Amino acid sequence: MRHGKKIAKLGRTAPHRKAMLSNMMASLFINERVTTTQTRAKELKRTAERVLTCAKKGDLHARRQVLRVIADKQVVAKLFDELGPRYKSRNGGYTRVIKLGPRRGDGAFMSIVELVDRPGVAAEEAQQAETAAEEAPKAEE
């Protein structure tokens, strides 16, 4: 029975799974968006939210705890300098999972994991709204 065992094994050994999630978290924090399978996305969301909560504290102990999970010091620096202060007032829910659909090659269901309140997103949405507004009158003519 699997009582109390919440982590998905993802078809990997424990060290491989740990390394994979660490690398995916590093990519997520650098790019603020990652495309992956649905099951991996759910596990990535769980671990990334824990790490971001640690980064909000901002002290040396929290930095050392995060360095146990993510080995790249540049990623940890961005996490503590930019992302931690950005989410200081937010009580959890730092990431969102957007379901895409099946992958073409093997049919695996894909998802996008992204950080909420990204600074570039508001500008992109405004630009898309402008282009849609400009194209609407053209379509009516």
Short mmCIF file of the C-alpha atoms (twelve columns), coordinates in Angstrom:
data_MODEL
# 
_entry.id   MODEL 
# 
loop_
_atom_site.group_PDB 
_atom_site.id 
_atom_site.type_symbol 
_atom_site.label_atom_id 
_atom_site.label_alt_id 
_atom_site.label_comp_id 
_atom_site.label_asym_id 
_atom_site.label_seq_id 
_atom_site.Cartn_x 
_atom_site.Cartn_y 
_atom_site.Cartn_z 
_atom_site.pdbx_PDB_model_num 
ATOM 1   C CA . MET A 1   0.000   0.000  0.000   1 
ATOM 2   C CA . ARG A 2   1.127   3.552  -0.766  1 
ATOM 3   C CA . HIS A 3   -0.166  5.279  2.365   1 
ATOM 4   C CA . GLY A 4   1.665   8.538  2.981   1 
ATOM 5   C CA . LYS A 5   3.919   8.275  -0.084  1 
ATOM 6   C CA . LYS A 6   3.052   11.381 -2.048  1 
ATOM 7   C CA . ILE A 7   6.008   11.824 -4.395  1 
ATOM 8   C CA . ALA A 8   5.642   10.508 -7.940  1 
ATOM 9   C CA . LYS A 9   8.473   8.180  -8.904  1 
ATOM 10  C CA . LEU A 10  8.505   9.346  -12.553 1 
ATOM 11  C CA . GLY A 11  10.128  6.081  -13.653 1 
ATOM 12  C CA . ARG A 12  13.509  7.044  -12.206 1 
ATOM 13  C CA . THR A 13  15.734  6.143  -9.325  1 
ATOM 14  C CA . ALA A 14  15.763  8.557  -6.382  1 
ATOM 15  C CA . PRO A 15  19.080  10.286 -7.274  1 
ATOM 16  C CA . HIS A 16  18.054  10.649 -10.932 1 
ATOM 17  C CA . ARG A 17  14.674  12.066 -9.930  1 
ATOM 18  C CA . LYS A 18  16.319  14.502 -7.506  1 
ATOM 19  C CA . ALA A 19  18.781  15.705 -10.158 1 
ATOM 20  C CA . MET A 20  16.054  16.038 -12.784 1 
ATOM 21  C CA . LEU A 21  13.810  18.109 -10.496 1 
ATOM 22  C CA . SER A 22  16.773  20.254 -9.476  1 
ATOM 23  C CA . ASN A 23  17.615  20.986 -13.114 1 
ATOM 24  C CA . MET A 24  13.971  21.678 -13.960 1 
ATOM 25  C CA . MET A 25  13.688  24.092 -11.023 1 
ATOM 26  C CA . ALA A 26  16.836  25.884 -12.158 1 
ATOM 27  C CA . SER A 27  15.352  26.249 -15.664 1 
ATOM 28  C CA . LEU A 28  12.053  27.436 -14.220 1 
ATOM 29  C CA . PHE A 29  13.685  30.109 -12.092 1 
ATOM 30  C CA . ILE A 30  15.949  31.313 -14.924 1 
ATOM 31  C CA . ASN A 31  13.338  31.376 -17.714 1 
ATOM 32  C CA . GLU A 32  10.269  31.711 -15.463 1 
ATOM 33  C CA . ARG A 33  8.509   29.199 -17.736 1 
ATOM 34  C CA . VAL A 34  9.075   25.498 -18.553 1 
ATOM 35  C CA . THR A 35  7.237   23.060 -20.828 1 
ATOM 36  C CA . THR A 36  7.175   19.456 -19.621 1 
ATOM 37  C CA . THR A 37  4.863   16.471 -19.123 1 
ATOM 38  C CA . GLN A 38  1.883   16.779 -16.819 1 
ATOM 39  C CA . THR A 39  3.197   14.466 -14.095 1 
ATOM 40  C CA . ARG A 40  6.592   16.160 -14.005 1 
ATOM 41  C CA . ALA A 41  4.871   19.541 -13.952 1 
ATOM 42  C CA . LYS A 42  2.907   18.612 -10.829 1 
ATOM 43  C CA . GLU A 43  6.058   17.445 -9.021  1 
ATOM 44  C CA . LEU A 44  7.974   20.514 -10.198 1 
ATOM 45  C CA . LYS A 45  5.230   22.782 -8.865  1 
ATOM 46  C CA . ARG A 46  5.384   21.148 -5.413  1 
ATOM 47  C CA . THR A 47  9.150   21.390 -5.061  1 
ATOM 48  C CA . ALA A 48  9.477   24.849 -6.630  1 
ATOM 49  C CA . GLU A 49  6.870   26.313 -4.284  1 
ATOM 50  C CA . ARG A 50  8.770   24.977 -1.273  1 
ATOM 51  C CA . VAL A 51  12.029  26.477 -2.537  1 
ATOM 52  C CA . LEU A 52  10.378  29.843 -3.264  1 
ATOM 53  C CA . THR A 53  8.927   29.912 0.238   1 
ATOM 54  C CA . CYS A 54  12.448  29.403 1.594   1 
ATOM 55  C CA . ALA A 55  13.738  32.188 -0.670  1 
ATOM 56  C CA . LYS A 56  11.169  34.607 0.767   1 
ATOM 57  C CA . LYS A 57  12.853  34.352 4.166   1 
ATOM 58  C CA . GLY A 58  16.097  35.638 2.673   1 
ATOM 59  C CA . ASP A 59  18.439  34.651 5.518   1 
ATOM 60  C CA . LEU A 60  21.623  32.611 5.356   1 
ATOM 61  C CA . HIS A 61  20.027  29.422 6.667   1 
ATOM 62  C CA . ALA A 62  17.341  29.555 3.965   1 
ATOM 63  C CA . ARG A 63  20.011  30.161 1.299   1 
ATOM 64  C CA . ARG A 64  21.945  27.105 2.474   1 
ATOM 65  C CA . GLN A 65  18.794  24.991 2.457   1 
ATOM 66  C CA . VAL A 66  18.066  26.046 -1.130  1 
ATOM 67  C CA . LEU A 67  21.675  25.351 -2.144  1 
ATOM 68  C CA . ARG A 68  21.132  21.751 -0.994  1 
ATOM 69  C CA . VAL A 69  18.438  21.421 -3.661  1 
ATOM 70  C CA . ILE A 70  19.746  23.711 -6.437  1 
ATOM 71  C CA . ALA A 71  23.492  23.623 -6.971  1 
ATOM 72  C CA . ASP A 72  23.777  26.588 -9.360  1 
ATOM 73  C CA . LYS A 73  24.757  29.675 -7.339  1 
ATOM 74  C CA . GLN A 74  23.602  32.090 -10.066 1 
ATOM 75  C CA . VAL A 75  20.112  30.611 -9.968  1 
ATOM 76  C CA . VAL A 76  20.054  30.830 -6.173  1 
ATOM 77  C CA . ALA A 77  21.228  34.452 -6.371  1 
ATOM 78  C CA . LYS A 78  18.361  35.309 -8.751  1 
ATOM 79  C CA . LEU A 79  15.965  33.423 -6.503  1 
ATOM 80  C CA . PHE A 80  16.934  35.403 -3.402  1 
ATOM 81  C CA . ASP A 81  17.552  38.793 -5.065  1 
ATOM 82  C CA . GLU A 82  14.620  38.981 -7.511  1 
ATOM 83  C CA . LEU A 83  12.026  36.269 -6.989  1 
ATOM 84  C CA . GLY A 84  11.967  36.205 -3.181  1 
ATOM 85  C CA . PRO A 85  11.182  39.932 -2.836  1 
ATOM 86  C CA . ARG A 86  8.689   39.744 -5.735  1 
ATOM 87  C CA . TYR A 87  6.557   37.177 -3.897  1 
ATOM 88  C CA . LYS A 88  7.086   38.594 -0.382  1 
ATOM 89  C CA . SER A 89  3.426   39.563 0.019   1 
ATOM 90  C CA . ARG A 90  2.023   36.382 -1.585  1 
ATOM 91  C CA . ASN A 91  1.103   33.443 0.655   1 
ATOM 92  C CA . GLY A 92  1.828   30.528 -1.677  1 
ATOM 93  C CA . GLY A 93  0.628   29.889 -5.205  1 
ATOM 94  C CA . TYR A 94  3.760   31.162 -6.929  1 
ATOM 95  C CA . THR A 95  3.437   28.861 -9.939  1 
ATOM 96  C CA . ARG A 96  0.669   27.836 -12.306 1 
ATOM 97  C CA . VAL A 97  0.321   24.725 -14.464 1 
ATOM 98  C CA . ILE A 98  -1.332  25.182 -17.855 1 
ATOM 99  C CA . LYS A 99  -2.365  21.981 -19.613 1 
ATOM 100 C CA . LEU A 100 -1.536  21.872 -23.311 1 
ATOM 101 C CA . GLY A 101 -2.527  18.507 -24.763 1 
ATOM 102 C CA . PRO A 102 -0.860  15.343 -25.996 1 
ATOM 103 C CA . ARG A 103 2.662   15.415 -27.400 1 
ATOM 104 C CA . ARG A 104 2.865   14.453 -31.042 1 
ATOM 105 C CA . GLY A 105 5.502   11.746 -30.746 1 
ATOM 106 C CA . ASP A 106 4.295   9.575  -27.888 1 
ATOM 107 C CA . GLY A 107 0.981   11.097 -26.807 1 
ATOM 108 C CA . ALA A 108 2.231   12.178 -23.373 1 
ATOM 109 C CA . PHE A 109 0.110   14.991 -21.966 1 
ATOM 110 C CA . MET A 110 2.133   18.211 -21.863 1 
ATOM 111 C CA . SER A 111 1.907   21.203 -19.550 1 
ATOM 112 C CA . ILE A 112 3.526   24.576 -19.040 1 
ATOM 113 C CA . VAL A 113 4.753   25.502 -15.570 1 
ATOM 114 C CA . GLU A 114 5.225   29.236 -15.130 1 
ATOM 115 C CA . LEU A 115 5.703   31.727 -12.344 1 
ATOM 116 C CA . VAL A 116 2.697   33.956 -11.729 1 
ATOM 117 C CA . ASP A 117 3.050   37.756 -11.872 1 
ATOM 118 C CA . ARG A 118 5.944   37.710 -14.315 1 
ATOM 119 C CA . PRO A 119 6.930   41.287 -15.194 1 
ATOM 120 C CA . GLY A 120 7.104   40.748 -18.978 1 
ATOM 121 C CA . VAL A 121 3.690   39.095 -19.238 1 
ATOM 122 C CA . ALA A 122 1.629   42.253 -18.699 1 
ATOM 123 C CA . ALA A 123 3.514   43.996 -21.502 1 
ATOM 124 C CA . GLU A 124 3.053   40.994 -23.821 1 
ATOM 125 C CA . GLU A 125 -0.696  40.832 -23.114 1 
ATOM 126 C CA . ALA A 126 -1.066  44.579 -23.717 1 
ATOM 127 C CA . GLN A 127 0.786   44.261 -27.014 1 
ATOM 128 C CA . GLN A 128 -1.412  41.330 -28.070 1 
ATOM 129 C CA . ALA A 129 -4.534  43.321 -27.163 1 
ATOM 130 C CA . GLU A 130 -3.282  46.264 -29.267 1 
ATOM 131 C CA . THR A 131 -2.628  44.093 -32.299 1 
ATOM 132 C CA . ALA A 132 -6.041  42.437 -31.912 1 
ATOM 133 C CA . ALA A 133 -7.708  45.865 -31.682 1 
ATOM 134 C CA . GLU A 134 -5.876  47.060 -34.795 1 
ATOM 135 C CA . GLU A 135 -6.813  43.950 -36.776 1 
ATOM 136 C CA . ALA A 136 -10.500 44.064 -35.767 1 
ATOM 137 C CA . PRO A 137 -11.401 47.203 -37.807 1 
ATOM 138 C CA . LYS A 138 -9.515  45.807 -40.788 1 
ATOM 139 C CA . ALA A 139 -11.598 42.649 -40.680 1 
ATOM 140 C CA . GLU A 140 -14.824 44.692 -40.653 1 
ATOM 141 C CA . GLU A 141 -13.871 46.636 -43.804 1 
# 
